[in-house]
């Protein structure tokens, strides 16, 4: 470039700072300082992009028509951009478990929960809190006691957790649930399976009591059904067994209660519902000349409470903050892939 001559910054050779991956048209022209030149360049690139898309669309239509004429299978349809979500773009985890995985089934037959799932050891849950629980915690526990018909609540009374584990083991409790709060906000839950662990630590958020849910029902003393959704990896199977071990394997279907743990993007949503059956009259216009027969409709009535769990760690054995061996610890910096889920 000659001295004193101003270079044109809108040339194709000067496309601004390089970035990884394809750039939008706006990103390609944002480095141009002159507004008029930037606008002209933007329109030129936009026309070029529109021609390219039109040519690709015409090519796809021709390929589809050719496949129809020849009786072949139609080419794969391009996924609309609006329907692309984090879930359907999920990066498959290498530990995903197939439904007929014999290795996982063999391991689960001899793991710490084998006696529970073989119905040899019915659940007996001890629930306690942090050292200085407030009124909101006791309200939450009162509703949680309705979720677990087989649970017993004990005040913490200053006892360390190791002493509580020893006490519960000697009295044949199968699990310990420790709830934690900070600034009158419930924010943590620890689940320890006795006598050999494991211990799962969860972050708790979005707590809403059943008394605050519009139209909520009251729970009965019947044993609820348990539904586990989307626990597909080896770690997910492990966490699912931790949660399922808190409930009986023989639900009382007459009570029409169902407890759901729904995993989505490694967030576990807890919901507690009851089936409600209602009789409604059939549409008389559908059967002219015949009396309308009553139809039974089913719906769900939420009981509560509702909250969200996020797994923070899974530790082998019972709780040991100093020397415990961890099976898994949540480290967001270790794996930055937003589309790769652990559960």
Secondary structure, 3 states (H helix, E strand, C coil): CCCCCCCCCCCCCCCCCCCCCCCCHHHHHCCCCCHHHHHHHHHHHHHHHHHHHHHHHHHHHHHHHHHHHHCCCCCCCCCCHHHCCCCCCCCCCCCECCCCCHHHHHHHCCCCCHHHHCCCCCCCEEEEECCCCCHHHHHHHHHHHHHCCCEEECCCCCCCHHHHHHHHHHCCCCEEEEEEECCCCEEEEEEEECCCEEEEEEEEEEEECHHHCCCCCCCCCCCCEEEEECCCEHHHHHHHHHHHCCCCCCCCHHHCEEEEEEEECCEEEEEEEEEEEEEEECCHHHCCCCCCCEEEEEEEEECCCEEEEEEEEEEEECCCCCCCCEEEECCCCCCCCCCCCCC
